[in-house]
């Protein structure tokens, strides 16, 4: 897959990601993902057309948007 995703509201949300990690599942798992750089074949419309298609996504970059410090 080529594209940039924000995964805060999809099936992979809440996971810890690292560069090189493989995410495996059905394309429908990305139904609520935000596509930051969509293309014709990698966008929310493609997800709806091919929900059961098996995909393997490789994490190439991780950007932290916010974090919470735990108190002791």
N, CA, C and O of each residue as an XYZ file, in Angstrom:
288
protein
N       0.822     -1.173      0.000
C       0.000      0.000      0.000
C       0.869      1.241      0.000
O       1.873      1.286      0.711
N       0.523      2.211     -0.750
C       1.235      3.470     -0.741
C       0.279      4.531     -0.241
O      -0.787      4.733     -0.822
N       0.639      5.190      0.800
C      -0.217      6.231      1.342
C       0.162      6.518      2.778
O       0.896      5.763      3.416
N      -0.353      7.620      3.264
C      -0.105      7.997      4.647
C      -1.428      7.933      5.390
O      -2.422      8.526      4.972
N      -1.426      7.207      6.495
C      -2.649      7.004      7.268
C      -2.511      7.551      8.679
O      -1.429      7.508      9.264
N      -3.596      8.061      9.219
C      -3.679      8.356     10.633
C      -4.639      7.306     11.189
O      -5.791      7.231     10.763
N      -4.171      6.503     12.132
C      -4.909      5.319     12.570
C      -5.616      5.490     13.909
O      -5.849      4.496     14.598
N      -5.966      6.712     14.304
C      -6.532      6.906     15.628
C      -7.941      6.347     15.803
O      -8.324      6.047     16.934
N      -8.719      6.195     14.756
C     -10.095      5.714     14.895
C     -10.358      4.403     14.176
O     -11.513      4.093     13.886
N      -9.326      3.623     13.878
C      -9.550      2.380     13.148
C      -9.194      1.183     14.020
O      -8.866      1.337     15.197
N      -9.261      0.003     13.441
C      -9.039     -1.236     14.189
C      -7.641     -1.330     14.791
O      -7.437     -2.046     15.772
N      -6.671     -0.610     14.213
C      -5.311     -0.662     14.733
C      -5.052      0.408     15.792
O      -3.947      0.476     16.329
N      -6.038      1.239     16.102
C      -5.863      2.304     17.100
C      -5.507      1.693     18.456
O      -5.963      0.602     18.796
N      -4.710      2.393     19.202
C      -4.321      1.915     20.523
C      -3.108      1.010     20.508
O      -2.615      0.615     21.564
N      -2.625      0.679     19.330
C      -1.438     -0.161     19.200
C      -0.193      0.709     19.319
O      -0.238      1.908     19.045
N       0.899      0.112     19.720
C       2.199      0.773     19.674
C       2.848      0.389     18.355
O       2.916     -0.792     18.017
N       3.323      1.373     17.612
C       3.899      1.120     16.298
C       5.394      1.356     16.319
O       5.889      2.183     17.085
N       6.109      0.637     15.485
C       7.535      0.841     15.307
C       7.870      0.669     13.831
O       7.167     -0.036     13.107
N       8.941      1.311     13.390
C       9.345      1.266     11.986
C       9.672     -0.170     11.595
O      10.407     -0.864     12.299
N       9.124     -0.605     10.477
C       9.324     -1.966      9.982
C       8.231     -2.929     10.412
O       8.175     -4.052      9.912
N       7.368     -2.519     11.320
C       6.285     -3.375     11.799
C       5.318     -3.686     10.659
O       5.049     -2.831      9.815
N       4.801     -4.906     10.638
C       3.818     -5.330      9.640
C       2.441     -5.388     10.297
O       2.270     -6.028     11.335
N       1.469     -4.726      9.696
C       0.080     -4.781     10.142
C      -0.662     -5.632      9.121
O      -0.656     -5.316      7.931
N      -1.292     -6.697      9.567
C      -1.984     -7.613      8.661
C      -3.471     -7.661      9.018
O      -3.850     -7.660     10.189
N      -4.285     -7.703      7.986
C      -5.718     -7.788      8.214
C      -6.466     -7.496      6.931
O      -5.887     -7.428      5.847
N      -7.759     -7.325      7.080
C      -8.593     -6.996      5.931
C      -8.616     -5.492      5.736
O      -8.519     -4.730      6.698
N      -8.743     -5.072      4.502
C      -8.774     -3.654      4.177
C      -9.879     -2.931      4.949
O      -9.757     -1.742      5.245
N     -10.951     -3.645      5.271
C     -12.047     -3.066      6.033
C     -11.642     -2.580      7.419
O     -12.340     -1.762      8.018
N     -10.502     -3.085      7.941
C      -9.993     -2.615      9.236
C      -9.617     -1.144      9.185
O      -9.518     -0.490     10.223
N      -9.410     -0.623      7.991
C      -9.017      0.772      7.826
C     -10.208      1.679      7.527
O     -10.036      2.815      7.085
N     -11.406      1.174      7.770
C     -12.624      1.923      7.451
C     -12.642      3.317      8.071
O     -13.087      4.269      7.430
N     -12.172      3.451      9.294
C     -12.218      4.742      9.981
C     -10.867      5.444     10.016
O     -10.708      6.444     10.716
N      -9.893      4.931      9.269
C      -8.581      5.585      9.202
C      -8.704      6.876      8.394
O      -9.568      6.996      7.524
N      -7.852      7.817      8.685
C      -7.802      9.061      7.930
C      -6.657      8.964      6.937
O      -5.504      8.784      7.327
N      -6.973      9.082      5.658
C      -5.959      9.010      4.602
C      -5.410     10.409      4.391
O      -6.121     11.278      3.886
N      -4.165     10.645      4.766
C      -3.555     11.967      4.643
C      -3.046     12.234      3.236
O      -2.997     13.386      2.804
N      -2.667     11.182      2.514
C      -2.245     11.316      1.112
C      -2.935     10.237      0.289
O      -2.297      9.264     -0.114
N      -4.239     10.398      0.033
C      -4.979      9.372     -0.704
C      -4.601      9.342     -2.184
O      -4.208     10.351     -2.769
N      -4.735      8.152     -2.766
C      -4.593      7.966     -4.208
C      -5.858      7.250     -4.670
O      -6.701      6.903     -3.843
N      -6.003      7.025     -5.947
C      -7.206      6.350     -6.445
C      -7.364      4.942     -5.875
O      -8.481      4.508     -5.594
N      -6.252      4.228     -5.703
C      -6.346      2.853     -5.209
C      -6.113      2.734     -3.702
O      -6.294      1.654     -3.139
N      -5.721      3.811     -3.047
C      -5.474      3.802     -1.610
C      -6.202      4.981     -0.969
O      -5.616      6.035     -0.725
N      -7.495      4.777     -0.703
C      -8.332      5.832     -0.145
C      -9.548      5.188      0.524
O      -9.743      3.976      0.435
N     -10.344      5.990      1.177
C     -11.510      5.439      1.880
C     -12.501      4.790      0.911
O     -13.165      3.822      1.282
N     -12.616      5.290     -0.307
C     -13.514      4.692     -1.297
C     -13.048      3.281     -1.656
O     -13.867      2.374     -1.800
N     -11.720      3.094     -1.803
C     -11.167      1.766     -2.104
C     -11.435      0.804     -0.954
O     -11.686     -0.379     -1.182
N     -11.385      1.303      0.284
C     -11.685      0.463      1.448
C     -13.112     -0.051      1.372
O     -13.358     -1.233      1.612
N     -14.051      0.817      1.044
C     -15.462      0.409      0.971
C     -15.718     -0.573     -0.171
O     -16.573     -1.449     -0.048
N     -14.987     -0.437     -1.278
C     -15.173     -1.350     -2.420
C     -14.560     -2.719     -2.177
O     -15.049     -3.712     -2.716
N     -13.491     -2.798     -1.371
C     -12.724     -4.035     -1.215
C     -12.537     -4.413      0.248
O     -11.430     -4.779      0.643
N     -13.566     -4.336      1.047
C     -13.466     -4.528      2.498
C     -12.797     -5.840      2.914
O     -12.060     -5.867      3.899
N     -13.041     -6.912      2.189
C     -12.513     -8.216      2.602
C     -11.132     -8.522      2.009
O     -10.577     -9.591      2.263
N     -10.586     -7.616      1.240
C      -9.259     -7.832      0.647
C      -8.195     -7.858      1.745
O      -8.138     -6.960      2.585
N      -7.354     -8.895      1.729
C      -6.290     -9.017      2.727
C      -5.142     -8.074      2.374
O      -4.699     -8.019      1.226
N      -4.667     -7.332      3.377
C      -3.564     -6.394      3.156
C      -2.480     -6.591      4.203
O      -2.736     -7.060      5.312
N      -1.276     -6.227      3.827
C      -0.137     -6.173      4.744
C       0.420     -4.765      4.618
O       0.819     -4.340      3.534
N       0.446     -4.046      5.727
C       0.926     -2.666      5.744
C       2.245     -2.645      6.502
O       2.344     -3.218      7.587
N       3.249     -1.997      5.947
C       4.537     -1.849      6.611
C       4.655     -0.432      7.152
O       4.493      0.539      6.411
N       4.936     -0.317      8.435
C       5.119      0.993      9.065
C       6.483      1.525      8.633
O       7.510      0.899      8.896
N       6.487      2.681      7.970
C       7.731      3.283      7.507
C       8.141      4.478      8.356
O       9.317      4.841      8.390
N       7.191      5.085      9.034
C       7.472      6.254      9.844
C       6.420      6.333     10.941
O       5.266      5.965     10.723
N       6.803      6.803     12.096
C       5.866      6.975     13.202
C       5.978      8.420     13.667
O       7.072      8.904     13.958
N       4.849      9.100     13.734
C       4.816     10.473     14.213
C       3.846     10.539     15.389
O       2.674     10.192     15.249
N       4.324     10.975     16.523
C       3.486     11.103     17.713
C       2.775     12.450     17.652
O       3.412     13.496     17.520
N       1.455     12.411     17.748
C       0.668     13.639     17.683
C       0.467     14.255     19.065
O       0.410     15.477     19.205
N       0.360     13.411     20.073
C       0.215     13.892     21.448
C       0.541     12.740     22.388
O       0.553     11.578     21.982
N       0.800     13.067     23.629
C       1.077     12.030     24.622
C       0.694     12.550     26.005
O       0.518     13.751     26.210
N       0.570     11.627     26.936
C       0.205     11.970     28.306
C       1.297     11.416     29.220
O       1.659     10.243     29.119
N       1.813     12.243     30.095
C       2.815     11.791     31.059
C       2.101     11.174     32.258
O       1.182     11.770     32.820
N       2.525      9.997     32.635
C       1.936      9.337     33.807
C       2.603      9.883     35.060
O       3.821     10.052     35.102
N       1.811     10.153     36.063
C       2.388     10.640     37.325
C       2.706      9.464     38.217
O       2.069      8.414     38.125
N       3.702      9.639     39.091
C       4.125      8.561     39.992
C       3.317      8.588     41.256
O       3.526      7.757     42.140
